[in-house]
Amino acid sequence: MSIKTAIVGYGFSAKTFHIPFITTSDAFCFDSVSSSQKASVIKDWPEVNHYQTAEEMITQSNSDLVIITAPNDVHYALAKLALEQGKHVLIEKPFVTRSQEGEALIKLAQEKGLLLSVYQNRRYDGDFLTVKRLIEENKLGEVRVYESHFDRFRPDVQERWRETASDGGGILYDLGPHLLDQALTLFGLPKSLSASCKQMRKGASVTDYFHLTLHYPECEVILVANLFCPGPNLRFQVQGDKGSYVKYGLDPQEDCLRAGELPLGNHWGSERLSEYGKFYDAEIAELIPTEQGCYQNFFADLAKAIESGNHALMGAEQSLNTIKLIELALESEAKGQRLPVDFR
């Protein structure tokens, strides 16, 4: 039986990262959407129930799952309401803007026996899956330095909430959850953290540059995002005692979705040979085919978690740790200190 799915918001995130997947999967049924853009919703999806506000939809629809693509500062309130109404919840990253809110939501979901998940789709990027495979196969040996970038070229401040919001705005909350989640997936929590979080552009009011270093006993993890890189952009540089892997450019799935391509077919998420990364050791440079990206697998895993009741794989606990690390990074910047990571 398909999971009746309601979506809060009808903007870029909903139309690009969620609707294409729930409408091409037999596991989901696109049931409802809340948006002030009533005419656009009815034109695009006449068979879907429309609600003017998120609160109306959450309390009145008979949906099983609510996907929240609203601005960051309302994630907590809307997720809390949905859980109280007995609905599973998927939240766009960042999970919340304060770790205490995340802890409260996780506790509520556990009490209700509901899945609370965060859309960490970058776990399903082809280049990240390639890094994960190389580490698991011991191709690089013991990893000593892991460097991950998410750089763009946006030198001028744009008038949109992601770049101006005082609560959860800026690229530390926008791109930081992606890079941190990938690092935690590979290495777990670090022992300590040091961070530089700056406002680099003229007129910037929120963080638009960050350089985080996660300190592990035998490995340094460096996570960087800035808005002054027109390309080609370094994505990964992973160095081990057997060799290194270097990769440029971003996973192609977002560009495909932006172009209106549906996630179907055997070649969805595949990179061209010219975009492959390289492995280096003392003697050779070897082209490494990129694993196939698969955001559709996120939704397949989400459906399995809901249907089976086994929420561990898709739960929000790791995403809560990314928020705690973001808070610690801001504290590190303010104090100019390296800080211990001691989450209990």
C-alpha positions in Angstrom: 0.0 0.0 0.0 1.4 3.4 -1.0 2.5 5.9 1.6 0.2 8.9 1.4 2.6 11.9 1.3 2.0 15.5 2.0 4.5 18.3 1.2 4.9 21.6 3.0 5.9 24.2 0.4 5.9 24.3 -3.4 9.3 25.9 -4.1 12.6 24.8 -5.6 13.2 22.1 -3.0 9.8 20.4 -3.2 9.7 20.5 -7.0 13.3 19.5 -7.6 14.3 17.1 -4.8 11.1 15.5 -3.6 8.1 15.4 -6.0 10.1 13.8 -8.9 11.0 10.9 -6.6 7.7 10.3 -4.8 5.8 10.5 -8.1 8.1 7.9 -9.8 8.0 5.4 -7.0 5.2 2.9 -6.3 6.0 3.2 -2.6 4.5 6.7 -2.3 1.3 8.5 -3.3 1.5 12.3 -3.7 -1.6 13.2 -1.7 -1.4 16.8 -0.5 0.6 20.1 -0.7 0.4 23.3 1.2 1.4 26.5 -0.6 0.3 30.1 -1.2 0.8 29.3 -4.9 -2.6 27.7 -5.3 -3.0 28.4 -9.1 0.4 26.8 -9.8 -0.3 23.7 -7.7 -3.7 23.1 -9.3 -2.2 23.6 -12.8 0.6 21.2 -12.2 -1.1 18.7 -9.9 -4.9 19.0 -10.3 -5.5 15.6 -8.6 -3.5 16.6 -5.5 -5.2 18.1 -2.5 -4.2 21.8 -1.9 -4.1 23.6 1.4 -3.3 27.2 1.9 -1.3 26.7 5.1 1.0 24.0 6.4 -0.9 23.8 9.7 -4.2 23.2 7.8 -2.7 20.4 5.8 -1.0 18.7 8.7 -4.1 18.7 10.9 -6.7 18.0 8.2 -5.1 15.7 5.6 -5.1 11.9 6.0 -1.4 11.7 4.9 1.0 9.2 6.4 4.1 11.2 5.8 4.8 14.9 5.9 7.8 16.3 4.0 8.8 19.7 5.2 10.5 22.1 2.7 9.7 25.3 4.5 12.3 27.8 5.7 14.7 26.5 8.4 13.3 28.5 11.3 9.9 26.7 11.2 11.2 23.2 10.8 10.8 22.5 14.5 7.2 23.8 14.9 5.9 22.0 11.8 7.7 18.8 12.6 6.3 18.8 16.1 2.8 19.4 14.9 3.0 16.6 12.4 4.4 14.1 14.9 1.6 15.1 17.4 -0.9 14.3 14.6 0.6 10.8 14.2 2.4 11.4 10.9 5.9 10.3 9.9 8.2 13.3 9.1 10.9 14.0 6.6 12.6 17.4 7.0 14.8 19.2 4.5 18.2 19.9 6.0 19.2 21.5 8.2 17.2 19.3 10.7 16.6 22.3 13.1 18.3 25.5 14.0 18.9 24.6 17.6 20.0 21.2 18.9 17.6 21.3 21.9 14.7 21.4 19.4 16.2 18.4 17.6 16.4 16.4 20.9 12.8 17.2 21.7 11.6 16.1 18.2 13.6 12.8 18.4 12.1 12.1 21.9 8.6 12.8 20.6 9.0 10.6 17.5 10.3 7.7 19.7 7.3 8.1 22.1 4.9 8.1 19.1 6.7 5.2 17.3 7.1 7.4 14.2 9.9 7.9 11.8 11.6 11.3 12.0 14.1 11.6 9.2 16.2 14.3 7.5 16.8 14.6 3.8 20.6 13.9 3.8 20.5 13.1 0.1 24.3 13.7 -0.3 24.9 10.3 1.2 23.7 9.1 -2.2 26.0 11.2 -4.3 28.1 9.1 -6.7 31.4 10.8 -5.8 30.8 10.3 -2.1 29.9 6.6 -2.7 33.1 6.3 -4.6 35.1 7.7 -1.6 33.3 5.4 0.7 34.1 2.4 -1.5 37.8 3.3 -1.8 38.1 3.5 1.9 36.2 0.3 2.5 38.4 -1.5 -0.1 41.5 -0.1 1.6 42.6 1.3 -1.8 43.9 4.5 0.0 45.2 2.7 3.1 44.8 4.4 6.4 43.2 7.8 5.7 45.2 10.6 7.2 43.7 13.7 5.5 40.1 14.0 4.2 39.2 17.2 2.5 35.7 17.9 1.2 34.5 21.1 -0.5 31.2 22.5 -1.6 32.2 25.7 -3.3 30.1 28.0 -5.6 30.4 31.4 -7.3 27.9 33.7 -5.8 29.9 36.8 -4.9 26.8 39.1 -4.5 24.3 38.7 -1.6 20.9 37.7 -2.9 17.6 38.8 -1.3 16.4 35.4 -0.2 15.9 33.9 3.2 18.8 31.4 2.9 21.2 34.3 2.7 19.6 36.8 5.1 17.7 34.8 7.8 19.1 35.4 11.3 17.9 32.0 12.5 19.4 29.2 10.4 20.5 31.3 7.5 23.9 31.2 5.7 25.9 28.4 4.1 26.9 26.9 7.4 23.3 25.7 7.9 22.7 25.3 4.1 25.9 23.3 3.0 27.4 22.4 6.3 24.9 19.6 7.1 25.9 17.9 3.8 29.6 17.9 4.4 29.3 17.1 8.1 26.9 14.3 7.5 29.2 12.7 5.0 32.2 13.0 7.4 30.2 11.5 10.2 29.1 8.6 8.0 32.7 7.8 7.2 34.5 8.5 10.5 32.0 9.0 13.3 32.3 11.9 15.8 35.6 13.6 16.1 37.5 14.3 19.3 37.6 18.0 18.8 36.8 20.8 16.3 38.2 24.1 15.2 36.4 26.5 12.8 36.5 29.7 10.9 33.1 31.0 10.0 33.1 34.3 8.2 30.9 36.9 6.4 33.1 37.6 3.4 30.8 39.3 0.9 29.9 43.0 1.0 26.6 43.4 2.8 26.6 39.8 4.1 24.7 39.4 7.4 25.2 35.6 7.8 28.0 33.1 7.4 29.0 32.8 3.7 32.4 31.1 4.2 33.4 28.3 6.5 36.5 26.2 7.1 35.9 23.4 9.6 38.6 21.0 10.9 37.4 17.9 12.6 40.2 16.4 14.6 40.4 12.6 15.0 43.3 10.7 16.7 44.9 9.7 13.4 43.1 11.8 10.8 42.3 15.4 10.0 38.9 16.1 8.3 38.7 19.5 6.5 35.3 20.8 5.4 35.1 24.0 3.3 32.4 26.0 1.6 32.8 29.5 0.0 31.1 31.5 -2.6 34.0 32.8 -4.6 34.9 29.8 -6.8 33.7 29.9 -10.4 35.4 26.6 -11.1 36.8 24.1 -11.6 36.0 23.3 -8.0 37.7 20.7 -5.9 35.2 18.3 -4.4 37.3 15.7 -2.6 40.9 15.2 -1.8 41.4 12.1 0.4 45.0 11.2 1.3 46.0 7.8 2.8 49.3 6.0 3.4 48.8 4.0 0.2 47.7 6.8 -2.1 45.2 9.6 -2.6 41.9 10.3 -4.5 41.2 13.7 -6.1 37.8 14.6 -7.5 36.6 17.8 -9.1 33.0 18.9 -9.8 29.6 18.1 -8.2 27.5 15.1 -8.5 25.3 15.5 -11.6 21.9 14.5 -10.1 20.9 18.1 -9.1 21.6 19.5 -12.5 19.5 16.7 -14.1 16.6 17.4 -11.8 16.9 21.2 -12.5 16.7 20.4 -16.2 13.4 18.5 -15.6 14.8 15.0 -16.0 13.0 12.3 -14.0 15.0 9.8 -12.0 14.4 6.9 -14.3 16.4 4.5 -16.4 19.6 2.6 -15.9 21.9 5.6 -16.4 20.3 8.1 -14.1 22.9 9.7 -11.8 25.9 8.5 -14.0 28.9 10.7 -14.6 30.7 11.2 -17.8 34.2 9.7 -18.1 35.7 13.2 -18.3 34.3 13.9 -14.8 35.9 10.9 -13.1 38.3 11.4 -10.2 41.9 10.0 -10.1 43.8 7.8 -7.7 47.5 8.6 -7.2 50.3 6.7 -5.6 54.1 7.0 -5.9 54.0 5.4 -9.4 50.7 5.8 -11.2 47.7 8.0 -11.8 44.6 5.9 -12.2 41.2 7.1 -13.5 38.5 5.9 -11.0 35.0 5.4 -12.4 32.5 7.3 -10.3 29.8 5.2 -8.6 26.3 5.8 -9.9 24.4 8.5 -7.9 21.1 7.4 -6.6 18.9 9.8 -4.7 16.0 7.5 -5.5 17.6 5.0 -3.1 17.1 7.5 -0.3 13.3 7.3 -0.8 13.5 3.5 -1.2 15.2 3.3 2.1 12.7 5.8 3.6 9.8 3.6 2.5 11.4 0.5 3.9 12.0 2.2 7.3 8.3 3.3 7.4 6.9 0.0 6.3 9.1 -2.2 8.5 9.1 0.0 11.6 12.9 -0.2 11.7 13.8 3.5 11.9 17.4 3.2 12.9 19.0 3.6 9.4 16.9 6.7 8.4 16.5 8.3 11.8 17.5 11.9 12.7 20.2 11.1 15.3 23.2 11.7 13.1 21.6 14.9 11.7 21.2 16.1 15.3 25.0 15.6 15.7 25.5 17.8 12.6 23.5 20.6 14.3 25.6 20.2 17.5 28.8 20.4 15.4 27.5 23.6 13.7 26.8 25.2 17.0 30.2 24.2 18.2 31.8 25.6 15.0 30.1 29.0 15.7 31.4 28.8 19.3 34.9 28.0 18.0 34.8 31.0 15.7 33.6 33.3 18.5 36.3 32.1 21.0 39.1 31.5 18.5 39.7 28.1 20.1 39.8 24.5 19.3 36.9 22.9 21.3 36.4 19.3 22.5 33.4 17.3 21.1 31.7 15.8 24.0 28.0 15.0 23.0 26.1 13.0 25.7 
